[in-house]
Amino acid sequence: MAFRAEEALKKAVAKAIADHKRMGDPIVIWRDGNVVKIPAEQIEV
């Protein structure tokens, strides 16, 4: 069951990232202890 939950979460995150790219919205991530804003045109899907 944990495997299915993890797969569902990965799928949902991938969809959310793709939606942000499509709509031109940036994403915000945590990298090396800092908050980093990634512009939509730099999002890799």
C-alpha distance matrix in Angstrom:
0.0 3.8 5.4 5.2 6.3 8.7 10.0 10.7 12.5 14.4 15.5 16.7 18.6 20.2 21.3 22.7 24.6 26.0 27.1 28.9 30.7 31.7 33.0 34.8 33.0 32.4 29.2 29.3 27.5 27.8 29.6 31.4 31.6 33.0 32.0 32.8 33.4 32.8 35.0 33.6 35.8 34.3 30.6 29.2 26.6
3.8 0.0 3.8 5.4 5.1 6.1 8.6 9.8 10.5 12.3 14.2 15.3 16.5 18.4 20.0 21.0 22.6 24.4 25.7 27.1 28.8 30.2 31.5 32.9 31.0 30.0 26.6 26.4 24.4 24.4 26.1 27.8 27.9 29.5 28.7 29.5 30.4 30.0 32.5 31.3 33.6 31.8 28.2 27.0 24.7
5.4 3.8 0.0 3.8 5.4 5.1 6.2 8.6 9.9 10.6 12.3 14.3 15.4 16.6 18.5 20.1 21.2 22.6 24.4 25.9 27.2 28.6 30.3 31.7 30.1 29.2 25.9 26.0 24.0 24.3 25.6 27.4 28.1 29.5 28.7 29.1 29.8 28.9 31.3 29.9 31.9 30.1 26.5 24.8 22.4
5.2 5.4 3.8 0.0 3.8 5.4 5.1 6.1 8.6 9.9 10.5 12.3 14.3 15.4 16.5 18.4 20.1 21.1 22.5 24.5 25.9 26.9 28.5 30.3 28.8 28.4 25.3 25.9 24.3 25.1 26.8 29.0 29.6 30.6 29.3 29.5 29.8 28.8 30.8 29.1 31.1 29.8 26.0 24.5 21.7
6.3 5.1 5.4 3.8 0.0 3.8 5.5 5.1 6.2 8.7 9.9 10.5 12.3 14.3 15.4 16.5 18.4 20.0 21.0 22.6 24.5 25.7 26.9 28.6 26.7 26.2 23.0 23.3 21.7 22.5 24.6 26.8 27.0 27.9 26.5 27.1 27.4 26.8 28.9 27.4 29.8 28.5 24.8 23.7 21.2
8.7 6.1 5.1 5.4 3.8 0.0 3.8 5.4 5.1 6.2 8.6 9.9 10.6 12.3 14.3 15.3 16.6 18.4 19.9 21.2 22.8 24.3 25.8 27.0 25.2 24.2 20.9 21.0 19.2 19.8 21.5 23.7 24.1 25.1 24.0 24.4 24.9 24.2 26.5 25.3 27.5 25.8 22.1 20.9 18.7
10.0 8.6 6.2 5.1 5.5 3.8 0.0 3.8 5.4 5.1 6.2 8.6 10.0 10.6 12.4 14.3 15.5 16.5 18.3 20.1 21.3 22.5 24.3 25.8 24.5 23.9 20.9 21.7 20.1 21.3 22.8 25.3 26.1 26.8 25.4 25.2 25.4 24.1 26.0 24.3 26.2 24.7 21.0 19.4 16.7
10.7 9.8 8.6 6.1 5.1 5.4 3.8 0.0 3.8 5.5 5.1 6.2 8.7 9.9 10.6 12.3 14.3 15.4 16.4 18.5 20.2 21.0 22.4 24.3 22.9 22.7 19.9 20.9 19.9 21.5 23.5 26.3 26.7 27.0 25.2 25.1 24.8 23.7 25.4 23.5 25.7 24.7 20.9 19.8 17.0
12.5 10.5 9.9 8.6 6.2 5.1 5.4 3.8 0.0 3.8 5.4 5.1 6.2 8.6 9.9 10.5 12.3 14.2 15.2 16.6 18.5 19.9 21.0 22.5 20.6 20.0 16.9 17.5 16.4 17.8 20.0 22.8 23.1 23.3 21.5 21.6 21.6 20.8 22.8 21.3 23.8 22.5 18.8 18.2 15.8
14.4 12.3 10.6 9.9 8.7 6.2 5.1 5.5 3.8 0.0 3.8 5.5 5.2 6.1 8.6 9.9 10.6 12.3 14.2 15.4 16.7 18.3 20.0 21.1 19.6 18.8 15.8 16.7 15.3 16.9 18.5 21.4 22.3 22.5 20.8 20.4 20.3 19.0 21.0 19.4 21.4 20.0 16.2 15.0 12.6
15.5 14.2 12.3 10.5 9.9 8.6 6.2 5.1 5.4 3.8 0.0 3.8 5.5 5.2 6.2 8.7 10.0 10.6 12.2 14.4 15.5 16.4 18.3 20.0 19.0 18.8 16.4 18.0 17.3 19.5 21.2 24.4 25.3 25.1 23.0 22.2 21.5 19.8 21.2 19.0 21.0 20.1 16.3 15.0 12.0
16.7 15.3 14.3 12.3 10.5 9.9 8.6 6.2 5.1 5.5 3.8 0.0 3.8 5.5 5.1 6.2 8.7 9.9 10.5 12.4 14.4 15.2 16.4 18.3 16.8 16.9 14.5 16.1 15.9 18.3 20.6 23.9 24.3 23.8 21.4 20.8 19.9 18.6 19.9 17.8 20.3 19.8 16.0 15.7 13.0
18.6 16.5 15.4 14.3 12.3 10.6 10.0 8.7 6.2 5.2 5.5 3.8 0.0 3.8 5.4 5.0 6.2 8.5 9.7 10.6 12.4 14.2 15.3 16.4 14.7 14.1 11.3 12.7 12.2 14.7 16.9 20.3 20.8 20.2 17.8 17.1 16.4 15.2 16.8 15.1 17.7 16.7 13.0 12.9 10.8
20.2 18.4 16.6 15.4 14.3 12.3 10.6 9.9 8.6 6.1 5.2 5.5 3.8 0.0 3.8 5.5 5.2 6.1 8.5 10.0 10.7 12.2 14.2 15.4 14.4 14.1 11.9 14.0 13.7 16.4 17.9 21.4 22.5 21.7 19.4 18.1 17.0 15.0 16.1 13.9 15.9 15.0 11.2 10.3 7.5
21.3 20.0 18.5 16.5 15.4 14.3 12.4 10.6 9.9 8.6 6.2 5.1 5.4 3.8 0.0 3.8 5.5 5.1 6.0 8.6 9.9 10.3 12.1 14.1 13.4 14.0 12.5 15.1 15.7 18.8 20.7 24.3 25.1 23.9 21.2 19.8 18.1 16.2 16.6 13.9 16.1 16.1 12.5 12.2 9.3
22.7 21.0 20.1 18.4 16.5 15.3 14.3 12.3 10.5 9.9 8.7 6.2 5.0 5.5 3.8 0.0 3.8 5.5 5.0 6.2 8.7 9.9 10.5 12.2 10.6 11.1 9.4 12.0 13.0 16.3 18.6 22.3 22.7 21.3 18.3 17.1 15.2 13.8 14.3 12.1 15.0 15.0 11.5 12.4 10.4
24.6 22.6 21.2 20.1 18.4 16.6 15.5 14.3 12.3 10.6 10.0 8.7 6.2 5.2 5.5 3.8 0.0 3.8 5.4 5.1 6.3 8.7 10.0 10.6 9.3 9.0 7.3 10.2 11.1 14.5 16.3 20.0 20.9 19.3 16.5 14.7 12.8 10.7 11.4 9.2 11.7 11.4 7.8 8.7 7.3
26.0 24.4 22.6 21.1 20.0 18.4 16.5 15.4 14.2 12.3 10.6 9.9 8.5 6.1 5.1 5.5 3.8 0.0 3.8 5.4 5.1 6.1 8.6 9.9 10.0 10.7 10.2 13.5 14.6 18.1 19.6 23.3 24.4 22.7 19.9 17.7 15.5 12.9 12.5 9.4 11.2 11.7 8.3 8.5 6.3
27.1 25.7 24.4 22.5 21.0 19.9 18.3 16.4 15.2 14.2 12.2 10.5 9.7 8.5 6.0 5.0 5.4 3.8 0.0 3.8 5.4 5.1 6.0 8.4 8.3 10.2 10.2 13.7 15.6 19.2 21.2 25.0 25.6 23.6 20.4 18.5 15.8 13.8 12.9 9.8 12.3 13.5 10.6 11.8 10.0
28.9 27.1 25.9 24.5 22.6 21.2 20.1 18.5 16.6 15.4 14.4 12.4 10.6 10.0 8.6 6.2 5.1 5.4 3.8 0.0 3.8 5.5 5.2 5.9 4.8 6.4 6.9 10.6 12.9 16.7 18.6 22.4 22.9 20.6 17.3 15.2 12.2 10.4 9.4 6.7 9.9 11.0 8.5 10.9 10.3
30.7 28.8 27.2 25.9 24.5 22.8 21.3 20.2 18.5 16.7 15.5 14.4 12.4 10.7 9.9 8.7 6.3 5.1 5.4 3.8 0.0 3.8 5.5 5.1 6.1 7.2 8.4 12.2 14.2 17.9 19.1 22.8 23.9 21.5 18.5 15.8 12.8 10.0 8.4 4.8 6.8 8.4 6.3 8.4 8.3
31.7 30.2 28.6 26.9 25.7 24.3 22.5 21.0 19.9 18.3 16.4 15.2 14.2 12.2 10.3 9.9 8.7 6.1 5.1 5.5 3.8 0.0 3.8 5.6 7.8 10.1 11.7 15.5 17.7 21.5 22.9 26.6 27.6 25.2 22.0 19.4 16.3 13.6 11.6 7.8 9.2 11.6 9.8 11.3 10.3
33.0 31.5 30.3 28.5 26.9 25.8 24.3 22.4 21.0 20.0 18.3 16.4 15.3 14.2 12.1 10.5 10.0 8.6 6.0 5.2 5.5 3.8 0.0 3.8 5.6 9.0 11.2 14.8 17.6 21.4 23.2 26.9 27.4 24.7 21.3 19.0 15.5 13.6 11.2 8.1 10.3 13.0 11.6 13.9 13.4
34.8 32.9 31.7 30.3 28.6 27.0 25.8 24.3 22.5 21.1 20.0 18.3 16.4 15.4 14.1 12.2 10.6 9.9 8.4 5.9 5.1 5.6 3.8 0.0 3.8 6.6 9.7 13.2 16.1 19.8 21.2 24.8 25.5 22.5 19.2 16.5 12.9 10.8 7.9 5.1 7.3 10.2 9.7 12.7 13.3
33.0 31.0 30.1 28.8 26.7 25.2 24.5 22.9 20.6 19.6 19.0 16.8 14.7 14.4 13.4 10.6 9.3 10.0 8.3 4.8 6.1 7.8 5.6 3.8 0.0 3.8 6.7 9.9 13.2 16.9 18.7 22.4 22.6 19.6 16.1 13.8 10.3 9.0 7.0 5.4 8.9 10.7 9.7 13.1 13.7
32.4 30.0 29.2 28.4 26.2 24.2 23.9 22.7 20.0 18.8 18.8 16.9 14.1 14.1 14.0 11.1 9.0 10.7 10.2 6.4 7.2 10.1 9.0 6.6 3.8 0.0 3.8 6.7 9.9 13.5 15.1 18.7 19.0 16.0 12.6 10.1 6.5 5.4 4.4 4.7 8.3 8.7 8.0 11.6 13.1
29.2 26.6 25.9 25.3 23.0 20.9 20.9 19.9 16.9 15.8 16.4 14.5 11.3 11.9 12.5 9.4 7.3 10.2 10.2 6.9 8.4 11.7 11.2 9.7 6.7 3.8 0.0 3.8 6.6 10.3 12.3 16.0 16.3 13.7 10.4 8.4 5.9 5.3 6.8 7.1 10.5 9.8 8.0 11.0 12.2
29.3 26.4 26.0 25.9 23.3 21.0 21.7 20.9 17.5 16.7 18.0 16.1 12.7 14.0 15.1 12.0 10.2 13.5 13.7 10.6 12.2 15.5 14.8 13.2 9.9 6.7 3.8 0.0 3.8 7.1 9.6 13.1 12.8 10.2 6.8 5.6 4.5 6.1 8.8 10.3 13.4 11.9 10.6 13.4 14.8
27.5 24.4 24.0 24.3 21.7 19.2 20.1 19.9 16.4 15.3 17.3 15.9 12.2 13.7 15.7 13.0 11.1 14.6 15.6 12.9 14.2 17.7 17.6 16.1 13.2 9.9 6.6 3.8 0.0 3.8 6.3 10.0 10.1 8.3 5.8 5.3 6.5 7.6 11.1 12.6 15.1 12.9 11.3 13.2 14.7
27.8 24.4 24.3 25.1 22.5 19.8 21.3 21.5 17.8 16.9 19.5 18.3 14.7 16.4 18.8 16.3 14.5 18.1 19.2 16.7 17.9 21.5 21.4 19.8 16.9 13.5 10.3 7.1 3.8 0.0 3.8 6.8 6.4 5.6 4.7 6.1 8.9 10.5 14.3 16.2 18.4 15.7 14.5 16.0 17.6
29.6 26.1 25.6 26.8 24.6 21.5 22.8 23.5 20.0 18.5 21.2 20.6 16.9 17.9 20.7 18.6 16.3 19.6 21.2 18.6 19.1 22.9 23.2 21.2 18.7 15.1 12.3 9.6 6.3 3.8 0.0 3.8 5.5 5.3 6.3 6.5 9.9 10.9 14.7 16.9 18.5 15.3 14.6 15.7 17.9
31.4 27.8 27.4 29.0 26.8 23.7 25.3 26.3 22.8 21.4 24.4 23.9 20.3 21.4 24.3 22.3 20.0 23.3 25.0 22.4 22.8 26.6 26.9 24.8 22.4 18.7 16.0 13.1 10.0 6.8 3.8 0.0 3.8 5.6 8.4 9.3 13.0 14.3 18.0 20.5 21.7 18.4 18.0 19.0 21.2
31.6 27.9 28.1 29.6 27.0 24.1 26.1 26.7 23.1 22.3 25.3 24.3 20.8 22.5 25.1 22.7 20.9 24.4 25.6 22.9 23.9 27.6 27.4 25.5 22.6 19.0 16.3 12.8 10.1 6.4 5.5 3.8 0.0 3.8 7.0 9.4 13.1 15.3 19.0 21.5 23.3 20.3 19.8 21.2 23.2
33.0 29.5 29.5 30.6 27.9 25.1 26.8 27.0 23.3 22.5 25.1 23.8 20.2 21.7 23.9 21.3 19.3 22.7 23.6 20.6 21.5 25.2 24.7 22.5 19.6 16.0 13.7 10.2 8.3 5.6 5.3 5.6 3.8 0.0 3.8 6.2 9.8 12.5 15.9 18.8 20.6 17.9 17.8 19.7 22.0
32.0 28.7 28.7 29.3 26.5 24.0 25.4 25.2 21.5 20.8 23.0 21.4 17.8 19.4 21.2 18.3 16.5 19.9 20.4 17.3 18.5 22.0 21.3 19.2 16.1 12.6 10.4 6.8 5.8 4.7 6.3 8.4 7.0 3.8 0.0 3.8 6.8 9.9 13.1 15.9 18.1 15.9 15.5 17.9 20.0
32.8 29.5 29.1 29.5 27.1 24.4 25.2 25.1 21.6 20.4 22.2 20.8 17.1 18.1 19.8 17.1 14.7 17.7 18.5 15.2 15.8 19.4 19.0 16.5 13.8 10.1 8.4 5.6 5.3 6.1 6.5 9.3 9.4 6.2 3.8 0.0 3.8 6.4 9.7 12.7 14.6 12.3 12.3 14.9 17.4
33.4 30.4 29.8 29.8 27.4 24.9 25.4 24.8 21.6 20.3 21.5 19.9 16.4 17.0 18.1 15.2 12.8 15.5 15.8 12.2 12.8 16.3 15.5 12.9 10.3 6.5 5.9 4.5 6.5 8.9 9.9 13.0 13.1 9.8 6.8 3.8 0.0 3.8 6.4 9.4 11.7 10.2 10.3 13.6 15.9
32.8 30.0 28.9 28.8 26.8 24.2 24.1 23.7 20.8 19.0 19.8 18.6 15.2 15.0 16.2 13.8 10.7 12.9 13.8 10.4 10.0 13.6 13.6 10.8 9.0 5.4 5.3 6.1 7.6 10.5 10.9 14.3 15.3 12.5 9.9 6.4 3.8 0.0 3.8 6.4 8.3 6.4 6.7 10.0 12.6
35.0 32.5 31.3 30.8 28.9 26.5 26.0 25.4 22.8 21.0 21.2 19.9 16.8 16.1 16.6 14.3 11.4 12.5 12.9 9.4 8.4 11.6 11.2 7.9 7.0 4.4 6.8 8.8 11.1 14.3 14.7 18.0 19.0 15.9 13.1 9.7 6.4 3.8 0.0 3.8 5.5 5.5 6.7 10.4 13.0
33.6 31.3 29.9 29.1 27.4 25.3 24.3 23.5 21.3 19.4 19.0 17.8 15.1 13.9 13.9 12.1 9.2 9.4 9.8 6.7 4.8 7.8 8.1 5.1 5.4 4.7 7.1 10.3 12.6 16.2 16.9 20.5 21.5 18.8 15.9 12.7 9.4 6.4 3.8 0.0 3.8 5.4 5.3 8.8 10.6
35.8 33.6 31.9 31.1 29.8 27.5 26.2 25.7 23.8 21.4 21.0 20.3 17.7 15.9 16.1 15.0 11.7 11.2 12.3 9.9 6.8 9.2 10.3 7.3 8.9 8.3 10.5 13.4 15.1 18.4 18.5 21.7 23.3 20.6 18.1 14.6 11.7 8.3 5.5 3.8 0.0 3.8 5.7 8.3 10.7
34.3 31.8 30.1 29.8 28.5 25.8 24.7 24.7 22.5 20.0 20.1 19.8 16.7 15.0 16.1 15.0 11.4 11.7 13.5 11.0 8.4 11.6 13.0 10.2 10.7 8.7 9.8 11.9 12.9 15.7 15.3 18.4 20.3 17.9 15.9 12.3 10.2 6.4 5.5 5.4 3.8 0.0 3.8 6.3 9.6
30.6 28.2 26.5 26.0 24.8 22.1 21.0 20.9 18.8 16.2 16.3 16.0 13.0 11.2 12.5 11.5 7.8 8.3 10.6 8.5 6.3 9.8 11.6 9.7 9.7 8.0 8.0 10.6 11.3 14.5 14.6 18.0 19.8 17.8 15.5 12.3 10.3 6.7 6.7 5.3 5.7 3.8 0.0 3.8 6.4
29.2 27.0 24.8 24.5 23.7 20.9 19.4 19.8 18.2 15.0 15.0 15.7 12.9 10.3 12.2 12.4 8.7 8.5 11.8 10.9 8.4 11.3 13.9 12.7 13.1 11.6 11.0 13.4 13.2 16.0 15.7 19.0 21.2 19.7 17.9 14.9 13.6 10.0 10.4 8.8 8.3 6.3 3.8 0.0 3.8
26.6 24.7 22.4 21.7 21.2 18.7 16.7 17.0 15.8 12.6 12.0 13.0 10.8 7.5 9.3 10.4 7.3 6.3 10.0 10.3 8.3 10.3 13.4 13.3 13.7 13.1 12.2 14.8 14.7 17.6 17.9 21.2 23.2 22.0 20.0 17.4 15.9 12.6 13.0 10.6 10.7 9.6 6.4 3.8 0.0
